[in-house]
């Protein structure tokens, strides 16, 4: 297994659905990089267009997890902090 992928999976930073998807994409990538033959027909098993699209879906999911969601939550926290500030109340602390 690719060490970079294994490091991400071992870090347990990703939600399970993204970790599973990354592992599946690794398998699809192996089909593309190292042709595999069908045991029944002997023909090379091709990567299908839907599997390639899956990679793009996983990339969108990773982008959303690492960049979009944190920023969305930060903006909501700041909006609430504006209200708390106006009320003279303690502010919410920033995420790690």
C-alpha positions in Angstrom: 0.0 0.0 0.0 1.1 3.5 -0.7 2.8 5.0 2.4 1.1 8.4 2.0 -2.4 6.8 1.8 -1.5 4.5 4.7 -0.4 7.5 6.8 -3.7 9.3 6.2 -5.7 6.2 7.1 -3.6 5.6 10.2 -4.0 9.2 11.4 -7.7 8.6 11.8 -8.3 12.2 11.0 -10.9 11.5 8.3 -14.4 10.4 8.9 -14.9 6.7 8.1 -16.7 7.3 4.8 -13.8 9.3 3.4 -11.2 6.8 4.7 -13.1 4.0 3.1 -13.4 5.9 -0.2 -9.6 6.7 -0.2 -8.8 3.0 0.2 -11.2 2.1 -2.6 -9.7 4.7 -4.9 -6.3 3.2 -4.1 -7.6 -0.2 -5.4 -9.0 1.4 -8.5 -5.7 3.1 -9.1 -3.9 -0.2 -8.8 -6.1 -1.6 -11.6 -5.1 1.4 -13.7 -1.4 1.2 -12.9 -0.9 -2.5 -12.8 -3.2 -4.2 -15.3 -5.1 -7.1 -13.7 -6.5 -10.0 -15.8 -9.9 -11.6 -15.2 -9.5 -15.2 -13.9 -12.4 -16.3 -16.0 -11.6 -14.7 -19.4 -7.9 -13.7 -19.2 -8.9 -10.2 -20.4 -7.4 -7.1 -18.7 -10.0 -5.6 -16.3 -10.4 -1.9 -17.3 -11.0 1.1 -15.1 -14.5 2.3 -15.9 -15.5 5.9 -16.3 -17.7 5.8 -13.2 -14.7 4.7 -11.2 -12.7 7.6 -12.5 -15.5 9.9 -11.6 -15.5 8.4 -8.1 -12.0 9.7 -7.6 -13.3 13.2 -8.4 -16.1 12.8 -5.9 -13.6 11.7 -3.2 -11.4 14.8 -4.0 -14.5 17.0 -3.6 -15.3 15.3 -0.3 -11.7 15.9 0.9 -11.8 19.5 -0.1 -15.1 19.9 1.7 -13.8 18.3 4.8 -10.5 20.2 5.1 -11.5 23.6 3.7 -15.2 24.2 3.2 -16.7 22.9 6.4 -14.1 24.5 8.8 -14.6 27.9 7.1 -18.4 27.5 7.2 -18.3 26.7 10.9 -15.8 29.5 11.6 -18.2 32.0 9.9 -21.1 30.8 12.0 -19.0 31.0 15.2 -18.0 34.5 14.4 -21.6 35.5 13.7 -22.6 34.1 17.1 -19.6 35.9 18.7 -20.9 39.2 17.2 -24.1 38.7 19.1 -22.4 37.6 22.3 -20.1 40.7 22.0 -23.1 43.0 21.7 -24.7 41.3 24.7 -21.5 41.6 26.8 -21.2 37.8 27.1 -18.2 35.6 26.9 -17.2 34.7 23.3 -17.0 31.2 21.9 -13.4 30.0 21.7 -11.9 29.3 18.3 -11.4 25.6 17.3 -8.0 24.1 17.8 
